[in-house]
Amino acid sequence: MESYKNIIKATSLFGGVHGLNSALDLVRSKIAAELLGPAGTGLNTIYNETRELLHSTSNLGLDLSGIRNISRRYEEWRKSKEVAERELYKELLLDEIALLRSWIFLLASIGTLLCMVLAEPLSYFTFQDLDHILGFVLLSPAVGLSTIVCGEMIVLKATRRIKLVASITLAFVILAILVTLPFYYFFGINGVLPALVMLCLSEALLVISFSFRRFKPRVFFKTEKLKAGFPILKLGIAFALAGMLTHGTQLAIRAFFNHEGGLILVGLYGAGYSIFMKLCNIAFASVDSDYFPRLSGIFNNLEERRATVYRQIRVTVPISLLIAAITIPLLPYLLPLLNTEEYMPAVRMAQFAIASIVFRAIYLPFSYLTLAAGTSRIFLFLEFLSNVIIVACIYTCYQFWQLDGVGIGLLLAQIIDTVISFFVAKFKFNI
């Protein structure tokens, strides 16, 4: 019973924070839509998705693979009783954090350079011209800063600083309002890129100020020290490839819509998809911040593993049902209210996408098993298969029902993914 209370407490905390975040972000999106229009929001989604793609590529999945070791060291330290044993495990925990930070700093630098080097092909791939090369060069600092933010948030999540993580998450949205809207107001569509870079810088400074206070900054760059991170990197490469697939798929979908209907179609898709993802963040807020670290810490115990997965599903399914039941009928009123009347064509697409949240409530707890187990090949194969299914479903359904078909495709893809994850959990992990 205590375990359910902890899950509900974490879900309520992060769900409430993400709910408030979403409300604030929707206000920001409403103002941004008024200031930028569909073309401006379409440009923002392309730059933002490119940043996410390069960030997830260059960090080599260390943000996910690193959480396993830190979380397990934290559990060992937390459960130790003797003073000498606690001191030993505390030092091992600090060493794992220092190792993660060392590699994160190196990979953030690589990500920044990668964006600069790939500016020309990125401009051609996303816009079918070379007029945006400078834009991608100027975007490069945001890639490195995103990697640093992600690394420090992982340190806080793995060491169960749940309330602090929730507070920082809320602060990020407030920063987004304070930083981006002045750029949009004064510079319009030309303010999209500098707003994104300044936001990433502000987020990095914020999270570092809290994280370094709790775990003093310590990095090392000697080869023999860095070699200790090779096992983490080996697993992390699979996560990085998965991130490339996910963000590359979203970037490819946006590029496809840009080719089919221009930035306006990209903006419509982005508006509908954004609402869907915000609702997912509310429903599954605790999965990444609480469930995954807990699952990683106890994964080797089969009974605890089973119980952890079961409890998470029993909590997330009713929440997702409630969210879907409330938002789907209200969406024709909410979407134009949160954006403008120009975004009405995205309503049915978003409604179908939101229906998939119910299936996602079952899929996510199962899908995190491969992450906690460190089975990189299975994880990578399933991610590849999932992205192929998403592209195939969206492309096929778009041909029949245009923008409405995109939502149908997202729903169909989620159903298929849920069925696959169920069989993997049953036959591979005894769930």
N, C-alpha and C positions, 0 to 999 in steps of 0.2 A: 504493500500500500504506500509505503514511504517513497518507493521508486516512482510510482505514478504521480505522487505529489511533486516530486522534483521535476518530472517531465512537464507537468502542467504549469508549474511555476516558471520554468524556463520558456515554455511556449507562450505563456501569458506575457512574460516580460518582453521577449523579443517580438512577439506578435503585436503587443501594444506599441512598442517602439517603432516597428515597421509600419504599423497602421498610422501613427502620427507622422512618421517619415513620408509615407505615401500621400497623406493629406497635404503636407507642406510641399512635397514634390509636385503634386497635381496643381497646386496653386502656382508654383513656379512654371510648370508646363503650360498652364493656361495663359499666364502673362507672356511666356516665351512664344507661344503660338500666335498671340495677338501681335507681338513685336516682329516676329520672323516670318510667319506664314508657313504653309506646307513646304515650300522650297527650302527655307531656312532650317526647319526642323529636319528635313531630309538630309541636308548638308551636315548637320550636327550628328545625326545617327551614323553617317558614313565615317566621319572622322573618329567618332567615339568607338565604333566597332573595329576600326583599324587599330586604334590604340590598344583595345582589349586583345586583338589577335596577336600583335607583336609582343605585348606584355606576357601573354600566356605562352608564347613561343620561347621568348628569351629567358624566362625564369626557370625553364626546364622542369616545371612541375614541383619545384622545391617547396612551394607554399603548402602543397598537399602532402607530399612524401615526408616533409620535415615535421609535420604535426604528429605523425605516428610515434616517432622517437621521443619527442619532447613530452607528449602525453603519457607515454609509458614510464619515462623517467619521473614525471610528476606523480604518477600513481604509486611508484615505488617509494618515493620520498614521503608522500602523504600517509602511506600505510605503515611505514617503518616506525618502530617504537623506541629502540635504544638510541641514545644521543649520538654515539659514534656512527651508527648506521645511518641516522638522519643526515649527519654532516657529509658522509660519503655520497649519499644519493643526491643531496643538494648540490654538491660540487659537480657531479655527473650531469645534473639538470642544467647547471649554468654552462657547462662545456657544450652541451647540445645546442643551447640558445646561441652561444658564441659562434659555433660552427655554422648554424643556419644563417646568422647575420653576415658572416664573412662571405658565404656564397651568394647571398642575396645582393650584397653590395657589388660584387663582381658581375653578376648577371644583369643588374640594373644598368650598369655601364655598357654592357654588350647590347642590351635592348635599345638604348639611346642611339648607339652607332648604327645598329641594324636599320632603324627607321630612316636615318639619313641616307644610308647606302641604297635602300630600296625605294626611295622617294619617286624616282622616275617610273619604274614598273607599277608601283601602287597607283600613281596618278592615271596611268593608261588603263589599268584594270578596273578602277572604280568609276572613272569619269570618261573613259574612251578619248582622252586627250592628254597633253603634257602641260596644261596650263596650271596645274595644281602641285607641281613639283616643290615649289617653295613652301607651300602649305604643309606638306608632309615633313619637310625638313624642320619647320618650326614646331611641328607636333612632337618631334623626337624626345624633348625633355619629359613630356607627359608620360611616355612609355616607361622610362627609368623610375620616375617618381611613383608610378602605379605599382611597380614591383616592390619598392621599399615599403609603401603603405601596406601592401598585402603581407609581406614578411613580418612586419611588426604586429599586425592584427593576428596572425597565426600564433605568435608567441603568447599573446594575451589569451587567445582562445584555448590553446593547449594547456595553459596553467590555470584555467577555469576562472579567469577574471570576467565573469559573465556580466555583471552590472556595469563594469567599465567599458566592455565591448559594446553593450547596448547604448551607453551614453555617447561614446564616440560615433557610433552609427547615426544617432540622432543629430549630433553636431555636424556630420558630413552634409546632411540635407540643408541645415541652416546655412552652412558655408556656401552651398550651391546657390542659394537664394541671394546671399549678400555679395557673392563674387561675380556670378554670371549675368544677373539681370542688368546691372549698370552697363556692361559691355553691349548687351542686346539693345538697350534703350538708346545709347549714344551712337553706336556704330551699326546697328541692324545686322544684316547677314554677315558683314565684314567683322563683326565682333565674336562670331562663333568660335573661331580657332583660339584667339588669345584668352577668351573666357575659359575654355577647356584646359589650357595649359596652366593658367593661374589657379584654377580650382584644384588641379592635381598637386600643385605646389603647396597650397593652403592645407590640404588634407595630410600631406606628408609631414609638414611642420607640426600639425595638431597631434597626430598619433605618436610621433617620435617624442614629443614633450611628455606624454603620459607613460609610454613604454620604457623609455630610458630612465625614468624616475624609479620604476619598480625593478628593472633589471639593467644595471649599469652597462653602458656600451662597451663591448669588448669584441674585437675581431682579430684575426690573425691571417697572414698571407704566406706563411712558410709552407713549402710543398708538402712536407711530412704531416703537417697539421691538416691541410686541406684534403689530403688523401683520405682522411677518415670520413669525408662526406661522399666518397665515390659510391658506396652502396645506396645512399639516399638518392644520389643523382641517377643511378641506374634505374631505380623505380620511378624517379621523378621524370625521366625522359618520356616514359609511357604516359604520364599525366600531361606533360607538355604537348605531346603529339595529340592527345585527346582534346586539350584546349585549343590547339590549332584547328582541329577538325570542327569543333563546336563554333568557334568564332569565325573560322574560315567559311563554314556553312552559312552563318548569318550574313557575313559580308557578301558571299556569292548570291544569296537570295536578294539582298538589297541591290546588288549590281544588276541582277536579272530584272528586277522591277524598274530600276533606273533606265535600262535598255527598252523595256516594254512600254513604260508610261511616263518616264522622266522622274524628276525629284518629287513631284506632287504625289505620285503613286508610292514612292519610297516613304514620304511623310505620312501618308494614310496608313501604310503597313506599320510604320514605326509607332504611330499613335495607338493603334489597336493592340499591337504586341506589347507596348509599354504598360498598358493597363493590365493585361494578362500577367506580365511578369511582376508587377507591383502586388497583385493579389496573391501570386505564388509566394512572394517574399513575406507577406503577412501570414499565410497559412503554414509555411514551412520555415519560418524564421529561425527556429531553434535547431533545425536539422544540422546545419553546417556548424553553428556556434556551440551547440551542446551535445547533440546526439552523436556526431562523428567523433569528437574527442573521447566521449564515454565508451563508444563501441571500440575504438582503437585501444583504449586502456585495458579492456577486459576480453579482447577478442579470442585469446587462446583458451578461455574457459567456455566450453560448448554450451553448458546450461545457461550461463549468464549471457552469452551471445544470443541465444534463442529468446530469452526473456526480454532482453533489451530491444530486439527487433519487434517482437510482438507488442510490447507496451507502446512503442513509438507509433505503430500503425493504428492501434486502438485510439490513440489521442488525435492523430492527424486526419483520419478519415471523417469523423463527425465535423471537425472544424472546416474541412474543405467542402463538405456537403452544404453546410450553413452558408459559407461565403458564396458558393455558386448559386444557391437558391435565392439569395438576396440580390446579388449584383446582375445576374442575367436579365431579369425583367426590367430592372432600372436603367440598364445601359443606354437605351435610346434617349434618356433624359440626361444621364451623367456625361456621356461623351461630348455632346455639344456644349454642355455647361463647363466642362473641364478644359475644352479646347475652343473651337468655334464651329459654326454650322457647316463650314467647309469639310469637316472631318466626319460628317454623318455617314458617308459610304462605307466607313470602317466598322459600323456597329455590328452587323451580322457576323463579320469575320471574328470580331472580338468575342461575341457571344459563344460561338462554337469553340473558340480557343479556351475560354473560361470553363466550359463544361469538362475539359480534359483535366482540370485540377483534381477532380475526384479520383481519377486513375493515377495521377501523379502522387497522390497521398500514399498509395500502395507501392508505387514504383521506387520512390526515393529511398525509403528504409532498406529495401532490397539492394538497390544499386550501390549503396555505400559499403556493402559487404566486401566487394572486390577492392575498394580503397583501403579499408581497415586491414584486410588480409595481406595486402601488398602483392596480390597476384596480377602483375603488370600486363602480362600477355592477354589474360581473360578480360581485364578491364579495357585494354586498348581495342580488342576485337569488338567488344560490346558497344563501345563508343563509336567506332567506325560504322558498325551496323546500324546504330541508332541514327547517325547523321545521314546515312544513305537512305534510310526509311523516311526521315523528315523531308529530304529533298525530293524523293520520289513522290511522296504523298502530296506535298505542296504543289509541285510542278504539274502532276496529273490532275489534281482537283482544280487548279487554276485554269487549266485548259477548258474545263467544263463549266465552272461557275465564277470565273474571274476572281475578284477580291474576296467574295464570300467563300469561295473554294479554298482559299488559303487557311481560313479558320477550320474548315472541315478537314483539311489535310493535317493540321496540327493535332486535332482531336483523334483522327485515325492513327497517326503516328504514335501518339501517347498510349493508345490502347494496345497496339502491337508491342511497344517497348515494355509495357507492364506485364504482358503475358510472357515475354522472353525472360524478364528479370525474375519472375516467379519460378520458372523452371530451373534457372541457374541457382537461385537461393535454395531450392529443394534438393537438387542432385549434387551440387558442388559444396554447399555450406551446411547441409543438414538442417535447414530451416523449414 
